[in-house]
């Protein structure tokens, strides 16, 4: 008799405080035949904390497509595999997409085991709108790349959430101010669920000053949240705002407004007022 297929469990693990592991996640990690881990040494410390002895297999950005085939074969042979990342929910700015996709195509059932996720943890404590939000993952490494990445975010998506490294955060804040304006409300969350957890509120300049007051503050994991676009007093479409945001990364306010009006057939004066809001300037 053929053996039933095993499952792939996508297991969320703590982002800092190890007590955040769920009972269900612990039970699954105890029961599975294999644990596919982004870093087996890092996951080994969590397993040791939980008193779990399990066979692990490395699955990370550099080997995922190749390693997925062997994991699928294990599942098709009736073995169960748990996928974990170094912290939080796998696939959310972490490896796992290719594996899950290939499992789906191969008929292997994928079962999510929910738990911690840094972007949701940060958002629920930020005091920014939560009815709509847009996650863009990690900010890119170079300034112009970051500005283009931010300028391409559509208008009307709600709170914008991104991850960044402590090494680049101050430069990223400058780029955020360049794209969204100096007065845009921001929230920086760092070291979530850890001893030095902190959420700092303010403009890009205010948060930068807070970071520079104490070099120790510019360490650890960073989640940056950007408040939604302020509502304009003018009737300007989202398409016009998107074009305007992109042009503002390269052109002065009046030229950006004029080109946007020409492209969309809109009103130059109304667009100039929106450009002033986006840049944080006043007439």
C-alpha positions as CSV (number, residue, x, y, z in Angstrom):
1,X,0.0,0.0,0.0
2,X,1.3,3.4,-1.0
3,X,2.2,5.7,1.9
4,X,0.3,8.9,2.2
5,X,2.1,12.1,1.4
6,X,3.6,14.1,4.2
7,X,3.0,17.8,4.8
8,X,5.1,21.0,4.6
9,X,4.4,23.1,7.7
10,X,5.2,26.8,7.4
11,X,6.0,27.6,11.1
12,X,6.3,31.1,12.5
13,X,9.0,31.5,15.2
14,X,9.7,34.3,17.7
15,X,11.2,37.6,16.4
16,X,13.0,38.1,19.7
17,X,11.3,36.9,22.9
18,X,11.4,33.1,22.8
19,X,8.3,32.9,25.0
20,X,6.3,34.0,21.9
21,X,6.5,30.5,20.4
22,X,3.0,29.1,20.2
23,X,2.0,25.7,21.7
24,X,1.0,24.5,18.3
25,X,4.3,25.6,16.7
26,X,6.2,23.8,19.5
27,X,4.2,20.6,19.0
28,X,4.7,20.6,15.2
29,X,8.5,21.1,15.6
30,X,8.5,18.2,18.0
31,X,6.6,15.9,15.6
32,X,8.0,16.5,12.2
33,X,10.7,14.4,10.6
34,X,12.7,17.3,9.3
35,X,13.1,21.0,10.0
36,X,14.2,23.2,7.0
37,X,15.9,26.2,8.5
38,X,17.3,29.4,7.1
39,X,20.3,29.0,9.4
40,X,20.5,25.6,11.2
41,X,22.8,27.0,13.9
42,X,20.4,29.9,14.7
43,X,17.4,27.5,14.7
44,X,19.4,25.0,16.8
45,X,19.4,27.6,19.7
46,X,15.6,27.8,19.5
47,X,15.2,24.0,19.4
48,X,17.6,23.7,22.4
49,X,15.5,26.2,24.3
50,X,12.4,24.1,23.6
51,X,14.2,20.8,24.4
52,X,13.6,19.5,20.9
53,X,16.1,17.2,19.1
54,X,15.3,17.2,15.4
55,X,17.0,16.6,12.0
56,X,17.6,19.9,10.3
57,X,18.3,20.8,6.7
58,X,19.6,24.2,5.5
59,X,17.3,26.1,3.2
60,X,18.2,29.7,2.4
61,X,18.3,32.2,-0.5
62,X,21.3,30.6,-2.2
63,X,20.1,27.0,-2.3
64,X,16.3,27.1,-2.1
65,X,15.4,26.2,-5.6
66,X,17.8,23.2,-5.6
67,X,17.0,22.1,-2.1
68,X,13.2,22.3,-2.7
69,X,13.3,19.1,-4.9
70,X,14.8,17.0,-2.1
71,X,12.3,18.3,0.4
72,X,9.4,17.6,-1.9
73,X,10.7,14.1,-2.3
74,X,10.7,13.6,1.4
75,X,7.1,14.8,1.7
76,X,6.0,12.5,-1.2
77,X,7.6,9.7,0.6
78,X,5.4,10.3,3.6
79,X,7.7,12.5,5.8
80,X,6.6,15.8,7.3
81,X,8.8,18.9,7.0
82,X,8.6,22.2,9.0
83,X,9.9,25.3,7.3
84,X,11.3,28.0,9.6
85,X,13.2,31.2,9.1
86,X,15.6,32.8,11.5
87,X,12.8,34.9,13.0
88,X,9.1,35.5,12.4
89,X,7.0,34.1,9.6
90,X,8.8,32.4,6.7
91,X,8.4,33.9,3.2
92,X,7.8,37.4,4.6
93,X,11.1,39.0,3.4
94,X,12.6,35.5,4.1
95,X,13.2,32.3,2.1
96,X,10.4,29.9,1.3
97,X,8.4,31.2,-1.7
98,X,10.0,28.8,-4.2
99,X,9.6,25.8,-1.9
100,X,5.9,26.6,-1.2
101,X,5.2,27.1,-4.9
102,X,6.9,23.9,-5.9
103,X,5.1,22.0,-3.1
104,X,1.8,23.3,-4.3
105,X,2.6,22.3,-7.9
106,X,3.7,18.8,-6.7
107,X,0.5,18.2,-4.8
108,X,2.1,18.5,-1.3
109,X,-0.2,20.1,1.2
110,X,1.2,23.2,2.8
111,X,-0.1,24.0,6.3
112,X,0.5,27.4,7.9
113,X,1.3,27.6,11.6
114,X,0.8,31.3,12.4
115,X,2.7,33.4,14.8
116,X,5.0,36.4,15.1
117,X,5.6,38.7,12.2
118,X,7.6,41.9,12.6
119,X,5.6,44.1,10.3
120,X,2.3,43.2,12.0
121,X,3.9,43.6,15.5
122,X,5.1,47.0,14.6
123,X,2.0,48.2,12.9
124,X,-0.4,47.3,15.8
125,X,1.6,49.5,18.2
126,X,2.5,52.4,15.9
127,X,-0.7,54.4,16.1
128,X,-0.9,54.8,12.3
129,X,-3.9,53.8,10.2
130,X,-4.3,50.0,10.0
131,X,-7.3,49.7,7.8
132,X,-5.0,49.7,4.7
133,X,-1.3,49.2,4.6
134,X,1.4,48.4,2.0
135,X,4.5,46.3,2.8
136,X,7.5,46.8,0.5
137,X,10.0,44.5,2.3
138,X,13.6,45.6,2.7
139,X,14.6,49.0,1.4
140,X,17.2,48.8,-1.3
141,X,20.9,49.4,-0.6
142,X,21.6,52.5,-2.6
143,X,20.1,56.0,-2.2
144,X,18.7,56.4,-5.8
145,X,17.4,52.9,-5.8
146,X,15.6,53.6,-2.5
147,X,14.1,56.8,-3.7
148,X,12.8,55.1,-6.9
149,X,11.4,52.2,-4.8
150,X,9.6,54.6,-2.5
151,X,8.3,56.8,-5.3
152,X,6.8,53.8,-7.1
153,X,4.5,53.1,-4.1
154,X,1.0,53.9,-5.4
155,X,-1.0,56.6,-3.7
156,X,-3.9,55.6,-1.5
157,X,-2.4,52.3,-0.2
158,X,-2.5,53.5,3.5
159,X,0.4,53.1,5.9
160,X,3.7,52.1,4.2
161,X,5.8,49.5,6.0
162,X,9.4,48.6,5.2
163,X,12.3,46.8,6.8
164,X,15.8,48.3,7.0
165,X,19.2,47.7,8.5
166,X,20.6,49.7,11.4
167,X,23.7,50.5,9.2
168,X,21.5,52.2,6.5
169,X,18.6,53.6,8.5
170,X,19.8,57.2,8.8
171,X,20.4,57.4,5.0
172,X,17.1,55.8,4.4
173,X,15.3,58.4,6.5
174,X,16.8,61.1,4.3
175,X,15.5,59.4,1.2
176,X,12.0,59.1,2.8
177,X,12.0,62.8,3.4
178,X,13.1,63.4,-0.2
179,X,10.2,61.4,-1.6
180,X,7.4,62.0,0.9
181,X,8.3,65.4,2.3
182,X,10.1,66.6,5.4
183,X,6.8,66.8,7.5
184,X,5.5,63.3,6.8
185,X,4.8,61.4,10.0
186,X,7.0,58.3,10.6
187,X,7.3,55.6,13.2
188,X,10.5,53.6,13.7
189,X,10.2,50.4,15.6
190,X,13.4,48.6,16.7
191,X,14.3,45.5,18.7
192,X,10.7,44.4,18.8
193,X,9.9,42.0,21.7
194,X,13.5,42.3,22.9
195,X,15.0,44.0,26.0
196,X,15.5,47.3,24.2
197,X,12.3,47.4,22.2
198,X,11.4,51.0,21.3
199,X,9.0,52.9,19.0
200,X,10.1,56.4,18.0
201,X,7.6,58.8,16.5
202,X,8.2,62.0,14.4
203,X,9.5,63.3,11.1
204,X,12.6,62.0,9.4
205,X,14.7,64.7,10.9
206,X,13.4,64.2,14.4
207,X,13.9,60.4,14.3
208,X,17.4,60.9,12.9
209,X,18.3,63.3,15.7
210,X,17.0,60.7,18.2
211,X,19.2,58.1,16.7
212,X,22.3,60.4,16.8
213,X,21.7,61.3,20.4
214,X,22.9,57.8,21.4
215,X,25.0,55.5,19.1
216,X,23.5,52.5,20.9
217,X,20.1,53.4,19.4
218,X,21.3,52.7,15.9
219,X,21.5,48.9,16.4
220,X,19.2,45.9,15.9
221,X,16.3,45.1,13.6
222,X,14.4,48.1,12.2
223,X,10.8,48.4,10.9
224,X,10.0,51.8,9.4
225,X,6.4,52.9,9.0
226,X,5.3,55.9,6.9
227,X,1.9,57.6,7.5
228,X,-0.5,57.7,4.5
229,X,-0.4,60.6,2.1
230,X,-2.2,63.6,3.7
231,X,-5.5,64.3,2.0
232,X,-5.2,67.2,-0.4
233,X,-7.7,70.0,-0.5
234,X,-7.8,69.7,-4.2
235,X,-9.4,67.2,-6.6
236,X,-6.3,65.3,-7.7
237,X,-6.4,61.7,-8.9
238,X,-4.2,58.9,-7.5
239,X,-2.6,58.5,-11.0
240,X,-1.6,62.2,-10.9
241,X,-0.2,61.8,-7.4
242,X,1.8,58.8,-8.5
243,X,3.3,60.6,-11.4
244,X,4.0,63.7,-9.3
245,X,5.8,61.7,-6.7
246,X,8.0,60.1,-9.3
247,X,8.9,63.4,-11.0
248,X,9.6,65.1,-7.7
249,X,12.6,62.7,-7.2
250,X,14.2,64.4,-10.3
251,X,12.6,67.8,-10.8
252,X,11.8,71.0,-8.9
253,X,8.3,71.4,-7.6
254,X,6.9,73.7,-10.4
255,X,8.4,71.6,-13.2
256,X,7.1,68.3,-11.7
257,X,3.6,69.8,-11.3
258,X,3.7,71.2,-14.9
259,X,4.8,67.9,-16.4
260,X,2.2,66.0,-14.4
261,X,-0.5,68.4,-15.6
262,X,0.6,67.9,-19.2
263,X,0.7,64.1,-18.9
264,X,-2.7,63.8,-17.3
265,X,-4.5,66.9,-18.5
266,X,-4.9,68.1,-14.9
267,X,-4.7,71.5,-13.3
268,X,-1.2,72.8,-12.7
269,X,-2.0,74.9,-9.7
270,X,-3.8,72.1,-7.9
271,X,-0.9,69.8,-8.6
272,X,1.6,72.4,-7.4
273,X,-0.3,72.5,-4.0
274,X,-0.1,68.7,-3.7
275,X,3.6,68.9,-4.6
276,X,4.1,71.3,-1.7
277,X,2.4,68.9,0.7
278,X,4.5,66.0,-0.6
279,X,7.7,67.9,-0.2
280,X,6.8,69.4,3.2
281,X,7.2,73.0,1.9
282,X,4.9,75.9,2.1
283,X,4.0,78.6,-0.3
